């Protein structure tokens, strides 16, 4: 807390590297949602995709900074060649450079989906003839954008459902910010005498194995006193 802002128990929300650094400094003092960034997008595209739109989507995410990652995965050498010709860095935007935009050609879209799942990107855009079927093969990602009418840039602002997303591969074990982030729970243990007796021996063995005889005594004394 400060003179003008009361202490809180949890800090959530999007931001740049400075916000992430501030969250890291406060972690342990308060709860945080995650330390996200840099921005990432993986576009899975086939020959049905609009090259200009895919190029625009890749460039938009690269605009977040030089450390952003924009990757297109396709099963078409023809599409990849056309995309490479379109992806010319805009001299008006110094943050968008060739170094953070890449194109990968895989034997099949399914193989591309498996690669995308290994990357576990923050944003996954699927622009294929059957986008939902391909997206179902990529469970490890932050947000999925299906089809050419669902650009990630609209998700940044107004499409929903929320834009605090796991990055850096953390979508393998993390989820976007949601209602559940504002809940907390406590464990409740209430043993009957019979249950306590049934598990006491195992607890005592583990305690002694760990070299914690006082723990074992805490378990054993209840049988002596009962």
Backbone as CSV, one residue per row, in Angstrom:
resi,resn,N_x,N_y,N_z,CA_x,CA_y,CA_z,C_x,C_y,C_z
1,UNK,0.800,-1.196,0.000,0.000,0.000,0.000,0.847,1.266,0.000
2,UNK,0.205,2.378,-0.259,0.865,3.677,-0.261,0.002,4.648,0.535
3,UNK,0.425,5.904,0.573,-0.362,6.913,1.284,-1.728,7.112,0.638
4,UNK,-1.809,6.875,-0.675,-3.061,7.129,-1.387,-3.755,5.863,-1.870
5,UNK,-3.124,4.692,-1.685,-3.687,3.448,-2.200,-3.580,2.365,-1.130
6,UNK,-4.716,1.810,-0.745,-4.707,0.778,0.280,-4.050,-0.501,-0.228
7,UNK,-3.455,-1.253,0.678,-2.868,-2.545,0.348,-3.955,-3.487,-0.187
8,UNK,-3.587,-4.275,-1.189,-4.511,-5.256,-1.742,-3.914,-6.654,-1.570
9,UNK,-4.743,-7.670,-1.787,-4.298,-9.052,-1.635,-3.891,-9.690,-2.961
10,UNK,-4.331,-9.105,-4.071,-3.975,-9.677,-5.372,-3.953,-8.581,-6.428
11,UNK,-2.969,-8.676,-7.337,-2.828,-7.719,-8.434,-2.943,-8.485,-9.743
12,UNK,-3.853,-8.061,-10.602,-4.047,-8.730,-11.885,-4.139,-7.689,-12.986
13,UNK,-3.893,-8.139,-14.207,-4.081,-7.258,-15.349,-2.913,-7.273,-16.311
14,UNK,-3.124,-6.800,-17.532,-2.083,-6.811,-18.557,-1.105,-5.661,-18.379
15,UNK,-0.019,-5.729,-19.125,0.962,-4.643,-19.081,2.238,-5.026,-19.793
16,UNK,3.163,-4.095,-19.800,4.439,-4.317,-20.496,5.467,-4.932,-19.542
17,UNK,6.740,-4.892,-19.945,7.783,-5.508,-19.116,7.933,-4.826,-17.762
18,UNK,7.570,-3.548,-17.677,7.660,-2.839,-16.402,6.589,-3.343,-15.437
19,UNK,5.400,-3.602,-15.963,4.334,-4.172,-15.142,4.724,-5.562,-14.655
20,UNK,5.297,-6.368,-15.559,5.732,-7.717,-15.176,6.802,-7.664,-14.090
21,UNK,7.734,-6.724,-14.213,8.792,-6.587,-13.211,8.210,-6.164,-11.861
22,UNK,7.243,-5.268,-11.887,6.612,-4.824,-10.641,5.878,-5.975,-9.966
23,UNK,5.193,-6.790,-10.761,4.499,-7.950,-10.196,5.495,-8.917,-9.556
24,UNK,6.610,-9.143,-10.235,7.613,-10.056,-9.694,8.150,-9.551,-8.356
25,UNK,8.346,-8.236,-8.254,8.852,-7.666,-7.008,7.855,-7.836,-5.864
26,UNK,6.574,-7.817,-6.193,5.541,-7.891,-5.167,5.084,-9.310,-4.873
27,UNK,5.496,-10.263,-5.723,5.062,-11.646,-5.525,5.509,-12.152,-4.154
28,UNK,4.580,-12.694,-3.417,4.859,-13.123,-2.042,4.295,-12.140,-1.041
29,UNK,4.375,-10.857,-1.384,3.701,-9.840,-0.566,2.206,-9.835,-0.891
30,UNK,1.903,-9.987,-2.177,0.519,-10.094,-2.626,0.453,-11.226,-3.640
31,UNK,-0.751,-11.634,-3.977,-0.929,-12.583,-5.069,-0.872,-11.849,-6.408
32,UNK,-0.484,-12.557,-7.456,-0.523,-12.000,-8.804,-1.168,-13.028,-9.720
33,UNK,-1.609,-12.576,-10.891,-2.173,-13.528,-11.842,-1.061,-14.295,-12.561
34,UNK,-0.126,-13.587,-13.151,0.999,-14.192,-13.851,1.960,-13.079,-14.266
35,UNK,3.180,-13.448,-14.639,4.107,-12.481,-15.218,4.189,-12.788,-16.706
36,UNK,3.355,-12.131,-17.479,3.209,-12.445,-18.900,4.130,-11.600,-19.772
37,UNK,4.410,-12.132,-20.955,5.181,-11.423,-21.955,6.501,-12.112,-22.232
38,UNK,7.133,-11.832,-23.364,6.671,-10.985,-24.459,5.491,-11.606,-25.218
39,UNK,4.903,-10.809,-26.091,3.734,-11.243,-26.839,4.107,-12.299,-27.878
40,UNK,3.164,-13.217,-28.136,3.399,-14.307,-29.088,2.148,-14.555,-29.920
41,UNK,2.360,-14.915,-31.174,1.267,-15.403,-32.010,1.784,-16.528,-32.884
42,UNK,0.993,-17.585,-32.993,1.225,-18.637,-33.977,-0.007,-18.685,-34.869
43,UNK,0.214,-18.546,-36.160,-0.860,-18.661,-37.140,-0.678,-19.977,-37.884
44,UNK,-1.689,-20.819,-37.866,-1.695,-22.028,-38.684,-2.554,-21.738,-39.909
45,UNK,-1.954,-21.813,-41.083,-2.650,-21.412,-42.310,-2.455,-22.456,-43.404
46,UNK,-3.440,-22.540,-44.275,-3.297,-23.368,-45.475,-3.517,-22.495,-46.701
47,UNK,-3.656,-23.112,-47.858,-3.785,-22.349,-49.106,-5.080,-21.552,-49.203
48,UNK,-6.038,-21.837,-48.332,-7.292,-21.075,-48.373,-7.169,-19.734,-47.660
49,UNK,-6.099,-19.534,-46.914,-5.927,-18.307,-46.130,-5.572,-17.126,-47.027
50,UNK,-5.978,-15.953,-46.582,-5.635,-14.711,-47.275,-4.237,-14.274,-46.825
51,UNK,-3.294,-14.253,-47.766,-1.900,-13.944,-47.432,-1.763,-12.567,-46.801
52,UNK,-2.466,-11.590,-47.345,-2.358,-10.224,-46.823,-2.851,-10.149,-45.384
53,UNK,-3.936,-10.863,-45.080,-4.475,-10.849,-43.714,-3.517,-11.527,-42.743
54,UNK,-2.973,-12.678,-43.138,-2.030,-13.378,-42.261,-0.807,-12.511,-42.002
55,UNK,-0.301,-11.865,-43.046,0.857,-10.979,-42.884,0.531,-9.844,-41.929
56,UNK,-0.672,-9.286,-42.050,-1.072,-8.186,-41.167,-1.169,-8.646,-39.719
57,UNK,-1.683,-9.864,-39.504,-1.822,-10.381,-38.138,-0.450,-10.648,-37.507
58,UNK,0.468,-11.202,-38.288,1.819,-11.447,-37.780,2.513,-10.132,-37.436
59,UNK,2.359,-9.162,-38.316,3.001,-7.862,-38.106,2.421,-7.145,-36.893
60,UNK,1.111,-7.282,-36.704,0.466,-6.611,-35.572,1.045,-7.086,-34.247
61,UNK,1.248,-8.385,-34.089,1.798,-8.877,-32.823,3.280,-8.554,-32.693
62,UNK,3.998,-8.546,-33.820,5.412,-8.160,-33.774,5.578,-6.718,-33.320
63,UNK,4.535,-5.928,-33.528,4.569,-4.513,-33.160,4.707,-4.301,-31.657
64,UNK,4.397,-5.318,-30.860,4.499,-5.178,-29.403,5.936,-4.936,-28.954
65,UNK,6.914,-5.375,-29.739,8.305,-5.151,-29.358,9.234,-6.112,-30.073
66,UNK,10.511,-5.811,-30.013,11.492,-6.617,-30.716,11.613,-8.021,-30.145
67,UNK,11.175,-8.224,-28.908,11.249,-9.548,-28.321,9.981,-10.358,-28.543
68,UNK,9.005,-9.797,-29.260,7.794,-10.535,-29.580,8.094,-11.632,-30.593
69,UNK,7.229,-12.635,-30.644,7.413,-13.745,-31.582,6.155,-13.909,-32.428
70,UNK,6.318,-13.850,-33.743,5.211,-14.035,-34.679,5.596,-15.159,-35.641
71,UNK,4.866,-16.258,-35.606,5.227,-17.441,-36.389,4.024,-17.914,-37.182
72,UNK,4.237,-18.163,-38.459,3.213,-18.795,-39.292,3.645,-20.221,-39.581
73,UNK,2.750,-21.162,-39.325,2.978,-22.570,-39.643,2.008,-22.959,-40.749
74,UNK,2.516,-23.493,-41.829,1.686,-23.863,-42.972,2.154,-25.183,-43.566
75,UNK,1.241,-25.841,-44.258,1.610,-27.077,-44.945,1.852,-26.839,-46.439
76,UNK,1.862,-25.560,-46.820,1.958,-25.213,-48.244,3.215,-24.393,-48.533
77,UNK,4.119,-24.939,-49.342,5.297,-24.172,-49.766,4.861,-22.961,-50.591
78,UNK,3.802,-23.133,-51.367,3.303,-22.026,-52.190,2.839,-20.869,-51.310
79,UNK,2.067,-21.173,-50.280,1.598,-20.127,-49.377,2.773,-19.487,-48.656
80,UNK,3.721,-20.297,-48.217,4.886,-19.766,-47.498,5.671,-18.801,-48.361
81,UNK,5.838,-19.126,-49.647,6.581,-18.244,-50.557,5.844,-16.930,-50.762
82,UNK,4.531,-17.011,-50.929,3.739,-15.789,-51.112,3.789,-14.922,-49.862
83,UNK,3.711,-15.566,-48.697,3.741,-14.818,-47.438,5.090,-14.136,-47.242
84,UNK,6.160,-14.833,-47.569,7.497,-14.252,-47.417,7.665,-13.004,-48.265
85,UNK,7.052,-13.000,-49.445,7.157,-11.821,-50.319,6.371,-10.638,-49.757
86,UNK,5.283,-10.950,-49.049,4.442,-9.880,-48.488,5.032,-9.319,-47.201
87,UNK,5.721,-10.173,-46.442,6.230,-9.772,-45.127,7.494,-8.928,-45.246
88,UNK,7.340,-7.734,-45.682,8.454,-6.786,-45.761,8.320,-5.830,-44.585
89,UNK,9.322,-5.719,-43.738,9.220,-4.825,-42.578,8.859,-3.397,-42.971
90,UNK,7.970,-2.817,-42.214,7.525,-1.453,-42.454,8.542,-0.480,-41.859
91,UNK,9.208,0.331,-42.681,10.205,1.264,-42.141,9.621,2.283,-41.176
92,UNK,8.310,2.457,-41.217,7.662,3.403,-40.302,7.504,2.828,-38.911
93,UNK,7.675,1.510,-38.773,7.513,0.859,-37.467,8.796,0.118,-37.137
94,UNK,9.655,0.755,-36.352,10.970,0.179,-36.065,10.898,-1.073,-35.204
95,UNK,9.746,-1.298,-34.529,9.616,-2.476,-33.675,9.390,-3.747,-34.483
96,UNK,8.934,-3.596,-35.718,8.625,-4.747,-36.552,9.817,-5.051,-37.441
97,UNK,10.472,-6.154,-37.163,11.658,-6.531,-37.909,11.537,-7.976,-38.379
98,UNK,12.339,-8.329,-39.359,12.315,-9.691,-39.878,12.684,-10.713,-38.804
99,UNK,13.482,-10.299,-37.829,14.008,-11.236,-36.850,12.948,-11.836,-35.945
100,UNK,11.801,-11.171,-35.767,10.792,-11.732,-34.879,9.551,-12.219,-35.625
101,UNK,9.669,-12.431,-36.936,8.599,-13.026,-37.731,9.184,-14.220,-38.477
102,UNK,8.558,-15.378,-38.310,9.079,-16.583,-38.945,7.999,-17.377,-39.653
103,UNK,8.411,-18.170,-40.635,7.506,-19.043,-41.388,8.062,-20.463,-41.324
104,UNK,7.217,-21.410,-40.938,7.617,-22.815,-40.850,6.682,-23.635,-41.728
105,UNK,7.262,-24.487,-42.581,6.467,-25.381,-43.431,6.552,-26.792,-42.866
106,UNK,5.389,-27.392,-42.614,5.329,-28.758,-42.089,4.674,-29.669,-43.131
107,UNK,4.898,-30.975,-43.038,4.347,-31.885,-44.051,2.824,-31.851,-44.134
108,UNK,2.175,-31.700,-43.000,0.716,-31.662,-42.941,0.275,-30.613,-41.932
109,UNK,-0.996,-30.238,-41.998,-1.525,-29.310,-40.999,-1.535,-29.946,-39.614
110,UNK,-1.757,-31.246,-39.571,-1.750,-31.946,-38.285,-0.368,-31.877,-37.640
111,UNK,0.662,-32.040,-38.464,2.029,-31.910,-37.939,2.276,-30.478,-37.465
112,UNK,1.740,-29.523,-38.200,1.856,-28.125,-37.777,1.151,-27.865,-36.463
113,UNK,0.007,-28.514,-36.274,-0.726,-28.361,-35.016,0.073,-28.946,-33.856
114,UNK,0.722,-30.075,-34.097,1.547,-30.674,-33.029,2.711,-29.756,-32.670
115,UNK,3.312,-29.123,-33.676,4.389,-28.169,-33.411,3.861,-26.974,-32.622
116,UNK,2.710,-26.459,-33.022,2.116,-25.323,-32.305,1.845,-25.687,-30.854
117,UNK,1.397,-26.918,-30.624,1.104,-27.331,-29.253,2.376,-27.397,-28.417
118,UNK,3.486,-27.770,-29.032,4.761,-27.771,-28.301,5.178,-26.349,-27.941
119,UNK,4.860,-25.399,-28.816,5.201,-23.997,-28.540,4.284,-23.404,-27.472
120,UNK,3.056,-23.935,-27.384,2.071,-23.445,-26.400,1.971,-21.927,-26.435
121,UNK,1.557,-21.350,-27.567,1.614,-19.890,-27.709,0.528,-19.143,-26.944
122,UNK,0.803,-17.886,-26.726,-0.183,-16.999,-26.107,-1.424,-16.894,-26.992
123,UNK,-1.219,-16.565,-28.262,-2.319,-16.467,-29.227,-2.150,-17.533,-30.298
124,UNK,-3.209,-18.244,-30.614,-3.226,-19.184,-31.729,-4.314,-18.751,-32.700
125,UNK,-3.910,-18.457,-33.923,-4.860,-18.110,-34.976,-4.870,-19.247,-35.992
126,UNK,-6.045,-19.784,-36.265,-6.158,-20.895,-37.214,-6.974,-20.425,-38.415
127,UNK,-6.304,-20.329,-39.547,-6.944,-19.839,-40.771,-6.806,-20.937,-41.817
128,UNK,-7.675,-21.915,-41.725,-7.651,-23.077,-42.605,-9.068,-23.376,-43.082
129,UNK,-9.189,-24.357,-43.942,-10.519,-24.717,-44.461,-11.430,-25.212,-43.345
130,UNK,-10.861,-25.871,-42.335,-11.639,-26.357,-41.188,-10.904,-25.972,-39.906
131,UNK,-10.990,-24.719,-39.512,-10.164,-24.235,-38.397,-10.446,-24.916,-37.062
132,UNK,-11.692,-25.245,-36.782,-11.994,-25.840,-35.478,-11.342,-27.212,-35.328
133,UNK,-11.322,-27.988,-36.397,-10.708,-29.312,-36.324,-9.216,-29.208,-36.031
134,UNK,-8.548,-28.222,-36.624,-7.109,-28.033,-36.371,-6.895,-27.490,-34.964
135,UNK,-7.730,-26.546,-34.560,-7.585,-25.961,-33.216,-7.755,-27.012,-32.132
136,UNK,-8.598,-28.006,-32.371,-8.803,-29.067,-31.371,-7.534,-29.869,-31.122
137,UNK,-6.578,-29.787,-32.049,-5.314,-30.509,-31.896,-4.286,-29.706,-31.105
138,UNK,-4.665,-28.483,-30.700,-3.729,-27.606,-29.980,-4.364,-27.187,-28.646
139,UNK,-4.392,-28.099,-27.679,-4.996,-27.743,-26.393,-4.150,-26.784,-25.567
140,UNK,-2.848,-26.704,-25.861,-1.949,-25.881,-25.045,-1.723,-24.527,-25.706
141,UNK,-2.603,-23.600,-25.419,-2.454,-22.222,-25.915,-3.307,-21.313,-25.046
142,UNK,-3.056,-20.015,-25.149,-3.799,-19.061,-24.341,-5.193,-18.808,-24.870
143,UNK,-5.281,-18.180,-26.045,-6.563,-17.918,-26.703,-6.494,-18.414,-28.137
144,UNK,-7.611,-18.933,-28.625,-7.704,-19.441,-29.990,-8.608,-18.518,-30.798
145,UNK,-8.161,-18.148,-31.977,-8.924,-17.293,-32.879,-9.184,-18.089,-34.153
146,UNK,-10.460,-18.351,-34.433,-10.829,-19.233,-35.534,-11.254,-18.447,-36.765
147,UNK,-10.577,-18.697,-37.877,-10.983,-18.123,-39.153,-10.482,-16.718,-39.403
148,UNK,-10.620,-16.297,-40.635,-10.079,-14.997,-41.058,-10.841,-13.816,-40.475
149,UNK,-12.070,-14.045,-39.985,-12.864,-12.952,-39.420,-12.572,-12.732,-37.937
150,UNK,-11.609,-13.460,-37.394,-11.309,-13.369,-35.955,-9.854,-12.976,-35.736
151,UNK,-9.481,-11.748,-36.071,-8.084,-11.342,-35.884,-7.717,-11.185,-34.408
152,UNK,-6.492,-11.530,-34.083,-6.020,-11.406,-32.708,-6.091,-9.956,-32.238
153,UNK,-5.875,-9.021,-33.138,-5.899,-7.605,-32.754,-7.241,-7.198,-32.156
154,UNK,-8.345,-7.786,-32.633,-9.632,-7.477,-32.020,-9.728,-8.096,-30.633
155,UNK,-9.082,-9.249,-30.448,-9.030,-9.845,-29.115,-8.241,-8.995,-28.145
156,UNK,-7.277,-8.231,-28.668,-6.503,-7.329,-27.818,-7.388,-6.278,-27.161
157,UNK,-8.488,-5.948,-27.825,-9.260,-4.788,-27.375,-10.717,-5.086,-27.034
158,UNK,-11.466,-5.652,-27.981,-12.923,-5.663,-27.805,-13.601,-7.000,-28.054
159,UNK,-12.923,-7.993,-28.591,-13.604,-9.247,-28.921,-13.834,-10.125,-27.692
160,UNK,-13.057,-9.914,-26.614,-13.164,-10.769,-25.434,-12.367,-12.040,-25.645
161,UNK,-12.422,-12.989,-24.758,-13.166,-12.835,-23.506,-12.313,-12.175,-22.432
162,UNK,-11.026,-12.159,-22.636,-10.089,-11.550,-21.705,-8.719,-11.647,-22.331
163,UNK,-7.860,-10.711,-21.996,-6.577,-10.680,-22.698,-5.375,-10.714,-21.765
164,UNK,-5.546,-11.320,-20.608,-4.409,-11.607,-19.732,-4.112,-13.087,-19.917
165,UNK,-3.087,-13.387,-20.713,-2.878,-14.739,-21.224,-1.497,-15.269,-20.860
166,UNK,-1.373,-16.579,-20.713,-0.060,-17.179,-20.433,0.857,-17.094,-21.643
167,UNK,2.140,-16.828,-21.394,3.123,-16.710,-22.467,4.333,-17.594,-22.147
168,UNK,5.281,-17.615,-23.075,6.533,-18.330,-22.840,6.360,-19.824,-22.633
169,UNK,5.337,-20.408,-23.247,5.098,-21.834,-23.086,4.331,-22.196,-21.837
170,UNK,3.983,-21.196,-21.012,3.291,-21.501,-19.756,1.831,-21.907,-19.971
171,UNK,1.340,-21.819,-21.212,-0.011,-22.316,-21.499,-0.082,-23.828,-21.356
172,UNK,1.071,-24.500,-21.235,1.067,-25.941,-20.984,0.467,-26.253,-19.614
173,UNK,0.579,-25.301,-18.680,0.078,-25.554,-17.328,-0.743,-24.398,-16.777
174,UNK,-0.831,-23.301,-17.510,-1.561,-22.128,-17.037,-2.728,-21.790,-17.941
175,UNK,-3.607,-20.941,-17.443,-4.812,-20.549,-18.169,-4.930,-19.032,-18.213
176,UNK,-5.757,-18.513,-19.117,-6.029,-17.077,-19.098,-6.659,-16.649,-17.775
177,UNK,-6.510,-15.380,-17.455,-7.163,-14.843,-16.266,-8.658,-15.100,-16.362
178,UNK,-9.253,-15.560,-15.260,-10.686,-15.837,-15.257,-11.273,-15.635,-13.879
179,UNK,-12.554,-15.915,-13.778,-13.260,-15.733,-12.510,-12.597,-16.535,-11.399
180,UNK,-12.094,-17.738,-11.752,-11.493,-18.606,-10.736,-10.252,-17.983,-10.096
181,UNK,-9.621,-17.003,-10.759,-8.462,-16.345,-10.165,-8.846,-15.469,-8.975
182,UNK,-10.124,-15.202,-8.809,-10.572,-14.362,-7.706,-11.210,-15.196,-6.588
183,UNK,-11.043,-16.499,-6.701,-11.467,-17.405,-5.632,-10.232,-17.949,-4.936
184,UNK,-10.372,-18.286,-3.694,-9.340,-19.047,-3.004,-10.032,-20.092,-2.151
185,UNK,-9.291,-21.129,-1.743,-9.891,-22.202,-0.976,-8.955,-22.613,0.143
186,UNK,-9.532,-23.254,1.141,-8.766,-23.797,2.252,-9.066,-25.284,2.368
187,UNK,-8.082,-26.044,2.833,-8.311,-27.460,3.092,-8.997,-27.634,4.440
188,UNK,-9.890,-28.611,4.525,-10.598,-28.915,5.769,-10.394,-30.391,6.087
189,UNK,-9.795,-30.687,7.253,-9.544,-32.066,7.673,-10.256,-32.314,8.988
190,UNK,-11.111,-33.315,9.022,-11.819,-33.701,10.247,-11.884,-35.229,10.274
191,UNK,-11.029,-35.858,11.099,-10.920,-37.311,11.123,-11.714,-37.904,12.277
192,UNK,-12.348,-39.007,12.018,-12.936,-39.784,13.104,-11.822,-40.577,13.797
193,UNK,-12.117,-41.113,14.977,-11.111,-41.918,15.674,-10.696,-43.113,14.829
194,UNK,-11.649,-43.748,14.196,-11.340,-44.901,13.366,-10.461,-44.558,12.190
195,UNK,-10.740,-43.464,11.522,-9.926,-43.050,10.370,-8.532,-42.672,10.816
196,UNK,-8.447,-41.940,11.933,-7.122,-41.562,12.430,-6.279,-42.783,12.747
197,UNK,-6.874,-43.761,13.368,-6.138,-44.985,13.689,-5.711,-45.741,12.434
198,UNK,-6.564,-45.699,11.401,-6.277,-46.441,10.172,-5.064,-45.887,9.428
199,UNK,-4.828,-44.594,9.552,-3.735,-43.990,8.783,-2.544,-43.589,9.649
200,UNK,-2.676,-43.707,10.966,-1.630,-43.224,11.870,-0.303,-43.928,11.643
201,UNK,-0.339,-45.234,11.467,0.897,-45.988,11.307,1.690,-45.493,10.096
202,UNK,1.018,-45.293,8.974,1.691,-44.814,7.762,2.283,-43.427,7.990
203,UNK,1.530,-42.571,8.687,2.036,-41.231,8.969,3.272,-41.265,9.840
204,UNK,3.274,-42.139,10.840,4.440,-42.245,11.714,5.675,-42.737,10.984
205,UNK,5.481,-43.710,10.087,6.611,-44.225,9.298,7.218,-43.120,8.435
206,UNK,6.379,-42.355,7.773,6.876,-41.273,6.913,7.613,-40.229,7.738
207,UNK,7.057,-39.894,8.912,7.695,-38.896,9.776,9.093,-39.346,10.196
208,UNK,9.230,-40.589,10.593,10.536,-41.090,11.020,11.500,-41.171,9.842
209,UNK,10.991,-41.535,8.679,11.834,-41.588,7.479,12.396,-40.210,7.150
210,UNK,11.604,-39.181,7.390,12.058,-37.819,7.131,12.935,-37.274,8.257
211,UNK,13.072,-38.039,9.325,13.883,-37.570,10.445,13.172,-36.542,11.300
212,UNK,11.869,-36.695,11.444,11.065,-35.746,12.218,10.325,-36.497,13.326
213,UNK,11.040,-36.878,14.382,10.423,-37.684,15.448,9.316,-36.963,16.195
214,UNK,9.373,-35.643,16.262,8.302,-34.916,16.951,6.993,-35.043,16.180
215,UNK,7.093,-35.108,14.867,5.888,-35.348,14.069,5.313,-36.724,14.401
216,UNK,6.203,-37.716,14.437,5.747,-39.068,14.756,5.106,-39.110,16.152
217,UNK,5.707,-38.399,17.103,5.173,-38.364,18.464,3.793,-37.723,18.494
218,UNK,3.606,-36.669,17.697,2.304,-36.006,17.634,1.227,-36.977,17.152
219,UNK,1.625,-37.904,16.286,0.680,-38.910,15.798,0.449,-39.998,16.843
220,UNK,1.533,-40.469,17.452,1.451,-41.604,18.383,0.737,-41.246,19.681
221,UNK,0.897,-40.022,20.174,0.370,-39.670,21.500,-1.142,-39.759,21.558
222,UNK,-1.795,-39.593,20.436,-3.248,-39.662,20.427,-3.755,-41.067,20.708
223,UNK,-2.998,-42.056,20.268,-3.386,-43.414,20.578,-3.154,-43.715,22.067
224,UNK,-2.082,-43.135,22.596,-1.783,-43.354,24.026,-2.828,-42.673,24.916
225,UNK,-3.310,-41.521,24.477,-4.218,-40.745,25.312,-5.676,-41.109,25.108
226,UNK,-5.956,-41.924,24.109,-7.357,-42.247,23.825,-7.841,-43.423,24.672
